[in-house]
């Protein structure tokens, strides 16, 4: 059984009770790892190969995505370990490499929030972006950019 076959089996049967969205997310996260080690026989998989696959994923993905991929790989090997298809979980022996920095936070900074409160207390009004959003600032910060009059 290859690592890709093990992953497909785990995604189909090892995530019983999970939503389709969770299964899809796990499948998508595993793609980068499976591109490197998917054809390798599960019993012959080494820690060096797991590390190389995770490092390859870390080159283009965020640290949190690499951590989720490593977690999924560890869980799928544990699933097959419980079914006596593999002797040991080599993924559990590897540390998760650091990936790329994630996206910048879209939340208001403390200075922006203080300025907004001061502006609102002085009688300023937020421009209405769409029906029902007057006076509210979206978490994405898009409302912040066009909120004050020019």
N, C-alpha and C positions, 0 to 999 in steps of 0.2 A: 504494500500500500504506500502510495506517495504522500507527501505532505499536503498537496492540493486535494487529493482524494479524502484524506483525513479531515481537512478543513471543510470540504463540502459535506461530509458525513456529520461533523460536529454542528455545522450551521443548520442542517436539516433535522437532526435528531437530538443534539445535545443542548439545545436552547428551548426546550419545551416550556410553554407558558410565557415566553417572551413575545413582545409585540413584533410585528413585521418590520417596523421601523428600526428596532434594536438589531434584528438579524441583518437587515440591509446595512446598517452602520458598521457592524462587525465585519461583514463581507467587504465593504469598501475599504476599511482600515487595513485589512489583511492583504489587499491587492499588491501593495509595494513589497511586502515580505515574500509573498508567494511568487512574485516575478523572479526572485533570486533563488529560492529553495523549493519551489513548488514541485519540481520534477524529481527531487531527491527522495529516495526511499526513507520512510519514517524511521525504520530500525537502524539505518546507517547515518542518520543525522548527527552531526557533531556540534559541540558548543561553538567552535570556530565558525562553522557555517551559519549558525543562528546569529552570532555576533556580526558577521559580515552582512547578513540580510537586514538586521536592525540598523547597522551603520549606513547601509545603502538607503534605507528609508529615512534616516535622520538627516541625510544630506539635502533632502527636499521638503521635509515635513516638520511640523512643529513638535516640540518636546512632548506635549500632551498626546498628540496623535501617535507618536512612536511608543509612548507608554501604553496606550490602549492597544496598539498592535501587538506589543510584547505580551500584555495580559491575555489577549485572545489566543496567541500562539501557545502560551503556557497552559491555558485552559483546554485547548483542543488536544494537546499532547496528554494532559492529565486524563481527559475523557477516554483516549485510546489506551492509556496506561491501565485504567480501571478495567478495560476489556481485554487485557493481556495481549495487546497488539504491539506494545513497546515496553522495554525493560525499565527505562528511567526517563524522567522528564529533563532533557538537556536544556530546554528553554528556561527552566527554573534556576539553572546554575549560572546564567548570564545576567549581567547588570544591564539596565536600560541605558543606551547612549543618549546623550543630550542632542536634541534636534535644533531646528531653527527657531528664532524668537517668534512668538505668536503675534497676532495682529494687535495694533494699538487699541487701548480701551476707548470705547465710544462714550463712556460716562462723563458727566461734567466733572471738571476738577473742582477742588475746594474754592479756589479763587473765582471760578465761573459761577458756582452756586451762590457765593456771598454777593457777587455783583448782581446776579439775577434777583435775589431777595431784596437788595437795596433798591434796585430799579423798580421792582413791583411795589414796594412800600411807598415810593415816591409818586405813584399813580400811573406808572407805565403799564402798557398792556401788551401781551404777547400777540403777535399776528396769528390769525387763525389759519392753520395749515389745511385742515379739512373739517368737515362738519363734526362738531362735538369735541374738538381738541383745543378750543380757546382757553388760554391760561395754563395749558399743560405743556411741558417740554418733553419731547420724545427721548428715550434712553439713547438713541443712536446719535444724538447731538445735531442732527440735521436741522432741527427747529432752532437751535442756538445760533446758527450762522445767519439766518434771516430774521431774527427776532427783533432786533432793535431797528428803529427807523434810520435811514441813511443820513 
